Amino acid sequence: MSFDGGVLVDRAALARARAELGEDFARILGYFREDGLKSLDAIEAASREQDATALVLPAHTLKGEASQFGASPLAALAEKLETLARECVELHTKPTAGVPDVLALRPLFDATLAYLKREAQPVTVRRPGGFGRRIG
């Protein structure tokens, strides 16, 4: 499954996050990766167990962290799962309807993370001059 980076992340929200986090952007992105993987594992386990209660918190966590980086599609999918799980808890039903969304979550997370990692790379500054020209 492939995703277009322009669709994965709201560039304006990402620019705000980069400005606010400054030099800490890459470090915080590492935390997003670690926490996101833990949330994904918990969401998948809750889905396998059909445990709506266990699905709520990791979906909520992933939603919030994805929003911080402007990852709107990922945040929206996590929110959809969180909402379903909360409804299921209230109605004492199983979150069976969320299985397709759970299956789509990891590929979306992976694609989003890959895009954010590319954005975290420092910008290479070229020296003036050109190929084959002596500088200095």
VOKE-712833 format. One record per residue: x, y, z of N, C-alpha, C in turn; residue in three letters; chain; residue number from 1. Coordinates in nm, 2 decimals. Example, Ala and Ser with C-alpha at 12.3 -4.5 7.8 and 13.67 -1.06 7.14 Angstrom:
VOKE-712833
PT     n.u     n.v     n.w    ca.u    ca.v    ca.w     c.u     c.v     c.w    r  c    k
PT    1.32   -0.57    0.78    1.23   -0.45    0.78    1.32   -0.33    0.78  ala  A    1
PT    1.28   -0.22    0.71    1.37   -0.11    0.71    1.29    0.00    0.79  ser  A    2
This chain:
VOKE-712833
PT     n.u     n.v     n.w    ca.u    ca.v    ca.w     c.u     c.v     c.w    r  c    k
PT    0.08   -0.12    0.00    0.00    0.00    0.00    0.09    0.12    0.00  met  A    1
PT    0.07    0.22   -0.09    0.15    0.33   -0.09    0.06    0.46   -0.06  ser  A    2
PT    0.13    0.55    0.00    0.06    0.68    0.03    0.14    0.79   -0.02  phe  A    3
PT    0.07    0.90   -0.06    0.14    1.02   -0.10    0.17    1.11    0.02  asp  A    4
PT    0.29    1.15    0.03    0.33    1.23    0.15    0.25    1.35    0.17  gly  A    5
PT    0.21    1.42    0.06    0.13    1.54    0.07    0.00    1.51    0.13  gly  A    6
PT   -0.05    1.40    0.12   -0.18    1.36    0.18   -0.16    1.31    0.32  val  A    7
PT   -0.05    1.26    0.35   -0.03    1.20    0.49   -0.02    1.30    0.59  leu  A    8
PT    0.04    1.42    0.56    0.07    1.52    0.66    0.03    1.66    0.62  val  A    9
PT   -0.03    1.73    0.70   -0.07    1.87    0.68    0.06    1.95    0.69  asp  A   10
PT    0.11    2.00    0.58    0.24    2.07    0.58    0.25    2.19    0.67  arg  A   11
PT    0.14    2.26    0.68    0.13    2.38    0.77    0.15    2.34    0.92  ala  A   12
PT    0.07    2.23    0.95    0.08    2.18    1.09    0.22    2.13    1.12  ala  A   13
PT    0.28    2.06    1.02    0.41    2.01    1.04    0.51    2.12    1.06  leu  A   14
PT    0.50    2.23    0.98    0.59    2.34    0.99    0.58    2.41    1.13  ala  A   15
PT    0.45    2.42    1.18    0.44    2.47    1.31    0.50    2.38    1.42  arg  A   16
PT    0.49    2.25    1.40    0.55    2.16    1.50    0.70    2.17    1.49  ala  A   17
PT    0.76    2.18    1.37    0.90    2.20    1.36    0.95    2.33    1.42  arg  A   18
PT    0.87    2.43    1.40    0.91    2.56    1.46    0.91    2.56    1.61  ala  A   19
PT    0.80    2.50    1.67    0.79    2.49    1.81    0.89    2.40    1.88  glu  A   20
PT    0.92    2.28    1.81    1.01    2.19    1.87    1.16    2.22    1.84  leu  A   21
PT    1.18    2.29    1.73    1.32    2.33    1.70    1.41    2.21    1.68  gly  A   22
PT    1.53    2.22    1.75    1.63    2.12    1.75    1.58    1.99    1.81  glu  A   23
PT    1.47    1.99    1.89    1.42    1.87    1.95    1.32    1.79    1.86  asp  A   24
PT    1.30    1.84    1.74    1.21    1.78    1.65    1.24    1.63    1.62  phe  A   25
PT    1.37    1.60    1.59    1.41    1.46    1.56    1.39    1.37    1.68  ala  A   26
PT    1.43    1.43    1.80    1.41    1.35    1.92    1.27    1.32    1.95  arg  A   27
PT    1.18    1.42    1.94    1.04    1.40    1.97    0.98    1.30    1.86  ile  A   28
PT    1.03    1.31    1.74    0.98    1.22    1.64    1.02    1.07    1.68  leu  A   29
PT    1.14    1.06    1.74    1.18    0.92    1.79    1.08    0.87    1.89  gly  A   30
PT    1.04    0.96    1.98    0.94    0.92    2.08    0.80    0.88    2.01  tyr  A   31
PT    0.77    0.96    1.91    0.64    0.93    1.84    0.65    0.79    1.78  phe  A   32
PT    0.77    0.75    1.72    0.79    0.62    1.67    0.77    0.51    1.77  arg  A   33
PT    0.84    0.53    1.89    0.84    0.43    1.99    0.70    0.42    2.05  glu  A   34
PT    0.64    0.53    2.09    0.50    0.53    2.14    0.40    0.48    2.04  asp  A   35
PT    0.42    0.52    1.92    0.32    0.48    1.81    0.33    0.33    1.79  gly  A   36
PT    0.45    0.27    1.79    0.46    0.12    1.78    0.39    0.05    1.90  leu  A   37
PT    0.41    0.10    2.02    0.35    0.05    2.14    0.19    0.06    2.12  lys  A   38
PT    0.15    0.17    2.08    0.00    0.19    2.06   -0.05    0.10    1.96  ser  A   39
PT    0.02    0.08    1.85   -0.02   -0.01    1.74   -0.03   -0.15    1.79  leu  A   40
PT    0.07   -0.20    1.86    0.07   -0.33    1.92   -0.05   -0.35    2.01  asp  A   41
PT   -0.08   -0.25    2.10   -0.19   -0.26    2.19   -0.32   -0.26    2.11  ala  A   42
PT   -0.34   -0.18    2.01   -0.46   -0.17    1.93   -0.48   -0.31    1.86  ile  A   43
PT   -0.38   -0.36    1.80   -0.39   -0.49    1.73   -0.43   -0.60    1.83  glu  A   44
PT   -0.37   -0.60    1.95   -0.40   -0.70    2.05   -0.54   -0.69    2.09  ala  A   45
PT   -0.59   -0.57    2.12   -0.72   -0.54    2.16   -0.82   -0.59    2.06  ala  A   46
PT   -0.79   -0.56    1.93   -0.87   -0.60    1.82   -0.88   -0.76    1.81  ser  A   47
PT   -0.77   -0.82    1.82   -0.77   -0.97    1.82   -0.85   -1.03    1.93  arg  A   48
PT   -0.84   -0.96    2.05   -0.92   -1.01    2.17   -1.07   -0.96    2.17  glu  A   49
PT   -1.09   -0.87    2.07   -1.22   -0.80    2.07   -1.26   -0.73    2.20  gln  A   50
PT   -1.16   -0.66    2.26   -1.16   -0.60    2.39   -1.17   -0.45    2.36  asp  A   51
PT   -1.29   -0.40    2.36   -1.32   -0.25    2.34   -1.25   -0.16    2.44  ala  A   52
PT   -1.25   -0.21    2.57   -1.19   -0.13    2.67   -1.04   -0.11    2.65  thr  A   53
PT   -0.98   -0.22    2.61   -0.83   -0.21    2.59   -0.80   -0.13    2.46  ala  A   54
PT   -0.89   -0.11    2.38   -0.87   -0.04    2.25   -0.87    0.12    2.27  leu  A   55
PT   -0.94    0.16    2.37   -0.97    0.31    2.39   -0.84    0.39    2.41  val  A   56
PT   -0.76    0.35    2.51   -0.64    0.43    2.54   -0.53    0.44    2.43  leu  A   57
PT   -0.49    0.32    2.38   -0.39    0.33    2.27   -0.44    0.41    2.15  pro  A   58
PT   -0.57    0.40    2.11   -0.62    0.47    2.00   -0.62    0.62    2.03  ala  A   59
PT   -0.66    0.65    2.15   -0.66    0.79    2.19   -0.52    0.85    2.19  his  A   60
PT   -0.42    0.78    2.24   -0.28    0.82    2.25   -0.23    0.84    2.11  thr  A   61
PT   -0.25    0.75    2.02   -0.20    0.76    1.88   -0.26    0.88    1.81  leu  A   62
PT   -0.39    0.90    1.84   -0.46    1.01    1.78   -0.39    1.14    1.82  lys  A   63
PT   -0.37    1.16    1.94   -0.30    1.28    1.99   -0.16    1.30    1.94  gly  A   64
PT   -0.08    1.20    1.94    0.05    1.21    1.89    0.06    1.24    1.74  glu  A   65
PT   -0.03    1.17    1.67   -0.03    1.20    1.52   -0.07    1.34    1.49  ala  A   66
PT   -0.17    1.39    1.57   -0.21    1.53    1.55   -0.10    1.63    1.58  ser  A   67
PT   -0.01    1.60    1.67    0.10    1.69    1.70    0.19    1.71    1.58  gln  A   68
PT    0.20    1.61    1.49    0.29    1.63    1.38    0.21    1.66    1.25  phe  A   69
PT    0.08    1.68    1.26    0.00    1.72    1.15   -0.04    1.60    1.06  gly  A   70
PT   -0.03    1.48    1.12   -0.06    1.35    1.05   -0.21    1.33    1.06  ala  A   71
PT   -0.29    1.41    0.98   -0.43    1.41    0.99   -0.50    1.28    0.96  ser  A   72
PT   -0.46    1.21    0.85   -0.52    1.08    0.82   -0.50    0.97    0.93  pro  A   73
PT   -0.38    0.97    0.98   -0.35    0.88    1.09   -0.43    0.91    1.21  leu  A   74
PT   -0.43    1.04    1.25   -0.51    1.08    1.36   -0.66    1.05    1.35  ala  A   75
PT   -0.71    1.07    1.23   -0.85    1.05    1.20   -0.89    0.90    1.21  ala  A   76
PT   -0.80    0.82    1.16   -0.82    0.67    1.17   -0.82    0.62    1.32  leu  A   77
PT   -0.72    0.68    1.39   -0.71    0.64    1.53   -0.83    0.69    1.61  ala  A   78
PT   -0.88    0.81    1.57   -1.00    0.87    1.64   -1.12    0.78    1.61  glu  A   79
PT   -1.13    0.74    1.48   -1.24    0.65    1.44   -1.25    0.52    1.53  lys  A   80
PT   -1.13    0.47    1.55   -1.12    0.35    1.63   -1.15    0.38    1.78  leu  A   81
PT   -1.10    0.49    1.83   -1.13    0.53    1.97   -1.28    0.55    1.99  glu  A   82
PT   -1.35    0.62    1.89   -1.49    0.64    1.90   -1.57    0.51    1.90  thr  A   83
PT   -1.53    0.42    1.81   -1.60    0.29    1.80   -1.58    0.22    1.94  leu  A   84
PT   -1.46    0.22    1.99   -1.43    0.15    2.11   -1.51    0.20    2.23  ala  A   85
PT   -1.52    0.33    2.24   -1.60    0.40    2.34   -1.75    0.36    2.33  arg  A   86
PT   -1.80    0.36    2.21   -1.94    0.32    2.19   -1.96    0.18    2.23  glu  A   87
PT   -1.87    0.09    2.19   -1.88   -0.05    2.23   -1.87   -0.07    2.38  cys  A   88
PT   -1.79    0.00    2.45   -1.78   -0.01    2.59   -1.92    0.03    2.65  val  A   89
PT   -1.98    0.14    2.60   -2.11    0.19    2.65   -2.22    0.09    2.63  glu  A   90
PT   -2.21    0.03    2.51   -2.32   -0.07    2.47   -2.29   -0.21    2.50  leu  A   91
PT   -2.17   -0.24    2.56   -2.13   -0.37    2.59   -2.13   -0.46    2.47  his  A   92
PT   -2.07   -0.41    2.36   -2.06   -0.49    2.24   -1.91   -0.50    2.21  thr  A   93
PT   -1.88   -0.58    2.11   -1.74   -0.60    2.06   -1.71   -0.51    1.94  lys  A   94
PT   -1.58   -0.47    1.93   -1.55   -0.37    1.83   -1.51   -0.44    1.69  pro  A   95
PT   -1.59   -0.54    1.66   -1.57   -0.62    1.53   -1.57   -0.53    1.41  thr  A   96
PT   -1.65   -0.42    1.41   -1.66   -0.33    1.29   -1.52   -0.26    1.27  ala  A   97
PT   -1.44   -0.25    1.37   -1.31   -0.18    1.35   -1.20   -0.26    1.29  gly  A   98
PT   -1.22   -0.39    1.27   -1.11   -0.47    1.22   -1.05   -0.42    1.09  val  A   99
PT   -1.13   -0.38    0.99   -1.06   -0.32    0.87   -0.98   -0.20    0.90  pro  A  100
PT   -1.02   -0.12    0.99   -0.95    0.00    1.02   -0.82   -0.03    1.10  asp  A  101
PT   -0.83   -0.13    1.18   -0.71   -0.18    1.25   -0.60   -0.23    1.15  val  A  102
PT   -0.65   -0.30    1.05   -0.56   -0.36    0.95   -0.50   -0.25    0.86  leu  A  103
PT   -0.57   -0.14    0.85   -0.51   -0.02    0.77   -0.42    0.07    0.85  ala  A  104
PT   -0.43    0.05    0.98   -0.36    0.15    1.07   -0.20    0.13    1.06  leu  A  105
PT   -0.15    0.02    1.06    0.00    0.00    1.06    0.06    0.05    0.93  arg  A  106
PT    0.01    0.01    0.81    0.06    0.06    0.69    0.06    0.22    0.68  pro  A  107
PT   -0.05    0.27    0.74   -0.06    0.42    0.74    0.04    0.48    0.83  leu  A  108
PT    0.06    0.42    0.95    0.16    0.47    1.04    0.30    0.46    0.98  phe  A  109
PT    0.33    0.35    0.92    0.46    0.33    0.86    0.49    0.43    0.75  asp  A  110
PT    0.39    0.46    0.67    0.41    0.55    0.56    0.42    0.69    0.62  ala  A  111
PT    0.34    0.72    0.72    0.35    0.86    0.78    0.48    0.88    0.85  thr  A  112
PT    0.53    0.78    0.92    0.66    0.78    0.99    0.77    0.80    0.89  leu  A  113
PT    0.77    0.73    0.78    0.87    0.74    0.68    0.88    0.89    0.62  ala  A  114
PT    0.76    0.94    0.60    0.75    1.08    0.55    0.81    1.18    0.65  tyr  A  115
PT    0.77    1.16    0.78    0.82    1.25    0.89    0.97    1.24    0.91  leu  A  116
PT    1.02    1.12    0.89    1.17    1.10    0.90    1.24    1.17    0.79  lys  A  117
PT    1.19    1.17    0.67    1.25    1.24    0.56    1.25    1.39    0.59  arg  A  118
PT    1.14    1.44    0.65    1.13    1.58    0.68    1.22    1.62    0.80  glu  A  119
PT    1.26    1.52    0.88    1.35    1.55    0.99    1.49    1.56    0.95  ala  A  120
PT    1.53    1.52    0.83    1.67    1.52    0.79    1.71    1.66    0.78  gln  A  121
PT    1.83    1.69    0.82    1.88    1.83    0.80    1.90    1.87    0.66  pro  A  122
PT    1.87    1.99    0.63    1.88    2.04    0.49    2.03    2.05    0.46  val  A  123
PT    2.07    2.00    0.34    2.21    2.01    0.30    2.23    2.14    0.23  thr  A  124
PT    2.33    2.21    0.27    2.36    2.34    0.22    2.48    2.33    0.12  val  A  125
PT    2.45    2.37   -0.01    2.56    2.36   -0.11    2.65    2.48   -0.10  arg  A  126
PT    2.77    2.46   -0.13    2.87    2.57   -0.14    2.85    2.64   -0.27  arg  A  127
PT    2.88    2.77   -0.27    2.88    2.84   -0.40    2.98    2.78   -0.49  pro  A  128
PT    2.97    2.80   -0.62    3.06    2.75   -0.71    2.99    2.64   -0.80  gly  A  129
PT    3.06    2.55   -0.85    2.99    2.45   -0.92    3.09    2.34   -0.95  gly  A  130
PT    3.04    2.24   -1.02    3.11    2.12   -1.05    3.23    2.16   -1.13  phe  A  131
PT    3.35    2.11   -1.09    3.47    2.14   -1.17    3.53    2.27   -1.15  gly  A  132
PT    3.47    2.36   -1.07    3.52    2.49   -1.05    3.60    2.49   -0.92  arg  A  133
PT    3.71    2.56   -0.92    3.79    2.57   -0.80    3.73    2.67   -0.71  arg  A  134
PT    3.72    2.63   -0.58    3.66    2.73   -0.48    3.78    2.78   -0.40  ile  A  135
PT    3.78    2.91   -0.38    3.87    2.96   -0.28    3.99    3.02   -0.33  gly  A  136
